[in-house]
Amino acid sequence: MHQFDEDVLECFLNSQLQLFPQKVAETLEEAEDFLEECMAVVVDSVEEVAAFFEEEGIDMEGAVGEEILEADEVFDIGDGRYLIVEA
C-alpha cells in the first residue's frame, strides 16, 4: 500500500479539478483513499514522469521535458516531486 504524505494529499485536494470535472475528495483521508484506489504514484523528477508514461504505454504525442508536466494526470507537488493519477 502506498503512503502519501500531507504535501501530496494537499496538492491533490487543491488541484484535483485539473483532472476531474468535480471534486472526488474533500478531506486528506478521502484524498488518500482515492489515490490508493486508483494506484497513483509519486515520482521524484520530470524524467521519472516520462519513464512512467513510457512504461504504461501512454502516448505523450511527442511531448518532451517540461511539456510532459502539462498532462492533466500530472500534479506538481512543489518540492521537486510529481503525483501521477491515472483517471
C-alpha positions as CSV (number, residue, x, y, z in Angstrom):
1,M,0.0,0.0,0.0
2,H,1.3,3.5,-0.8
3,Q,1.7,6.1,1.8
4,F,1.1,9.6,0.6
5,D,2.4,12.4,2.8
6,E,0.5,15.5,3.6
7,D,2.2,17.6,0.9
8,V,1.0,15.1,-1.8
9,L,-2.5,14.9,-0.4
10,E,-2.8,18.8,-0.1
11,C,-1.6,19.1,-3.7
12,F,-4.2,16.7,-4.9
13,L,-7.0,18.3,-3.0
14,N,-6.1,21.7,-4.3
15,S,-5.6,20.7,-7.9
16,Q,-8.0,17.7,-8.4
17,L,-10.3,19.7,-10.8
18,Q,-7.5,19.8,-13.4
19,L,-8.2,16.1,-14.0
20,F,-11.8,15.6,-12.8
21,P,-15.0,17.5,-13.7
22,Q,-15.9,17.6,-10.0
23,K,-14.2,17.0,-6.7
24,V,-13.5,13.4,-5.8
25,A,-12.2,14.1,-2.3
26,E,-12.9,16.8,0.3
27,T,-10.6,15.7,3.1
28,L,-7.0,14.4,3.4
29,E,-8.3,11.0,4.3
30,E,-10.7,10.9,1.3
31,A,-7.8,12.0,-0.9
32,E,-5.5,9.2,0.4
33,D,-8.2,6.6,-0.1
34,F,-8.9,7.8,-3.7
35,L,-5.2,7.9,-4.6
36,E,-4.6,4.4,-3.2
37,E,-7.7,3.1,-5.1
38,C,-6.5,4.4,-8.5
39,M,-2.9,3.3,-7.9
40,A,-1.5,6.9,-8.1
41,V,2.3,7.2,-7.9
42,V,4.7,9.8,-6.7
43,V,7.9,10.3,-8.6
44,D,11.0,12.4,-8.0
45,S,11.7,14.1,-11.3
46,V,10.4,15.0,-14.8
47,E,12.5,12.1,-16.2
48,E,10.6,9.7,-13.9
49,V,7.3,11.1,-15.1
50,A,8.4,10.5,-18.7
51,A,9.6,7.0,-17.8
52,F,6.2,6.2,-16.1
53,F,4.2,7.2,-19.2
54,E,6.5,5.2,-21.4
55,E,6.2,2.1,-19.2
56,E,2.5,2.4,-19.1
57,G,2.4,2.7,-22.9
58,I,0.8,6.1,-22.8
59,D,1.5,8.1,-25.9
60,M,2.5,11.6,-24.9
61,E,2.3,12.8,-28.6
62,G,6.0,13.7,-28.7
63,A,5.9,15.7,-25.5
64,V,9.4,16.2,-24.1
65,G,10.8,17.5,-20.9
66,E,8.6,20.1,-19.2
67,E,5.8,19.5,-21.8
68,I,5.0,16.2,-20.1
69,L,4.1,18.1,-16.9
70,E,1.2,19.7,-18.8
71,A,-0.6,16.4,-18.8
72,D,-3.8,16.6,-16.7
73,E,-2.7,13.4,-14.8
74,V,0.5,15.1,-13.5
75,F,0.4,17.2,-10.4
76,D,3.4,19.3,-9.3
77,I,3.8,18.8,-5.6
78,G,6.0,21.8,-5.4
79,D,9.1,20.2,-3.9
80,G,10.5,18.5,-7.0
81,R,8.2,15.6,-6.8
82,Y,5.2,14.8,-9.0
83,L,2.0,12.9,-8.4
84,I,0.6,10.9,-11.3
85,V,-3.0,10.0,-11.2
86,E,-4.4,7.7,-13.9
87,A,-8.1,8.5,-14.2
